[in-house]
Amino acid sequence: MASYYYLISSLPSLRTDAPMPMSYEAFLEQCRDSVNDNVYDVLSKMTLSSDKGPLLSKWGKFYQQMMKELSKRRREKLGKPFSREVEADQATRDCVERVMNADNPLIAEKLMLDAQFAYLDSLVAMHYFDDYVLYGYAVKLKLLERRDVFEKDKGSAEFERLFSDVQQKIMSI
């Protein structure tokens, strides 16, 4: 674990309102010589729903609860039943409520990302140079990768294209 001191202290800070300072691949490359093969294997196969390993078991439970609660609320909003019971804590339900009431999907994603970062910060609060911090950083990078998929200009252009197609179909009727 002594090799984590340099690795963790050399990682750039991650923020929900800033660009990714590095790709996940660059992060893995930095980890390559500093972590053992088991840790590297977990990091290289990690997804947002990973739940095996230090920090990841708690994160996985939180993430699944949040996604299930969100799915439940979306189905309710559409008037469809939700067959599974969701065991989410009050903080998760409150977060999902704010997400569901957001003015647009981009704001909703930002609210969810902020809540996820805050939860990860709470998990690594008393850790400094260990696997918890490393896995927490990796999950945050994965979250930022997901965030970067949502590009306002491309999304607006796609919406305009789809809306135009619908208008043309209506006009042809």
N, C-alpha and C positions, 0 to 999 in steps of 0.2 A: 504494500500500500504506500510505501514511501515515495514511489514514483508518481503518485497522484498529486503530490504537492505542486510540482511544476506544471503538470497537465492542466489541472483545474484552475490554477492561478493564471494560466496563459489563455484560457478560453475567453472570448469576448462576451460581454453581458448581452442578455436577450431581453427585449422589450416587445410588448404587444403592439406598440405604436411606431415601431422602427423596422427598417428592412432587416432581413436575415443577414447577419454579418458573415456567415459561411454556410455552405451547403451541408447536408447531412453526410455526404460522401467525404467532404473535407474534414468534418468532425471525426469520422471513422478513421481517416488517414492519420490524424493526430493521435488517436487512441491506440493505433496499431502497435507501437513499440512500448506503450506505457501500461497496458492492461494484460492480464493473462488471457489465454485462449478461450476459456469459458465465458469471461466477461465480454470479450470481443465478439464471440458467437452470439450472445444475447443481444448486444448492441446492433450487430449487423442484420439480425432477423427481426428487430423490434418494429412493431406497429403501434398505433395509438390504442389498440385494444389489448396489447400484451399485458399479461398478469402474472408472469412467473419471474420471481427474483426480488431482491431488495427494492423497496419502494414500489415496484411494479405491481405487486399483489394489492396494495392499498389503492394505487392509481387505477388499476383495472376495475376494481369494484366501484370506485367513484365514477369512472368514465361510463361503465355499463349502466349504472343507475341513472346518470344524466341522460344518456341516449334513450333509455327506456322511458323515462319520464317525458322527454321531448316527443318521442314517438306517440306515447299515450295522449299527450295534449294535442298534437296535430290531428290524430284520429278523432278525438272528441270535437275539435273545431270543425271537422268535416262531417260530423254526425255519424261516425262509424264506431262500432264497439271495439274495445281493446280487451282481448281475452286473458292476458297475463296480469298478475298482480305485480305492482311496482313498489319496491321497498326503498323509497328515496327519503333522505332526511329533509327536515324543513328548509335548510339552507339551499339544498339542491332544488326543491320545489319552488322556492322563492326565485332562484336564478332562472329557472325555466319559465316562470311566470313573466319575468322581465323580458326574456328572449321572445316569448310569444306576443308580447305587447309592443315590441319594437316597431318603429315606423317603417323600416325596410329590412330586407334580409342581410344587408351588409352590416347594419347596426346590430342586428341580432347576433351575427357571427362574432362581432367585436365584443359584445357583452359576454358571450359564452367563452371566448378566448381569455378575457380578463379573469373570469371566475376560475377557469382551469389553471391559469398561471398562479393565481392566489392559492389554490389548493396545493399545487406542487410546491410553492414556497413554504406552505405550512408543513409539508412533509419533510423538507430538507432543513428546517429551521435550526435544529441543533446539530447538524452535520456540517463538516467543512471539507474534508479531503478524502471522502470514502465513496463507496458504490452508490449510496443514496444520492449524493450530489451529482455524480456522473450520470446516473439513470434519469434523474430529474432534468438535467440539462438536455439529455437526448430526447426526452418526451417533449420538452419545450421546442426543440428544433423541429420535431415532427409536427407539432401544432402550427408552427410558423410556416412550414412547407404547405400544410393544408390551407392556411390563411392565404398564402400567395397564389393559390389556384383561383381565388376570387378577384378578378381584375375588373374594376368598374367600367373602363372604356370598352373592353371586349364584351362584357355583359350587356352594356347599353346597346352596343352595335348588334349583338345577337337578338336582343329584345326588339329592336327596331325592325330587323329583318323578319322575325317571326310575325310581328304585328302587321307589317306590310303584306306578308303572305296571306294572313287571315283576311285583311281588308280586300285584297284582290279576289279571294275566293268568294267573299260575300258579294262583291260587285258582279261577279260572273253568274250569280244565281238569279 
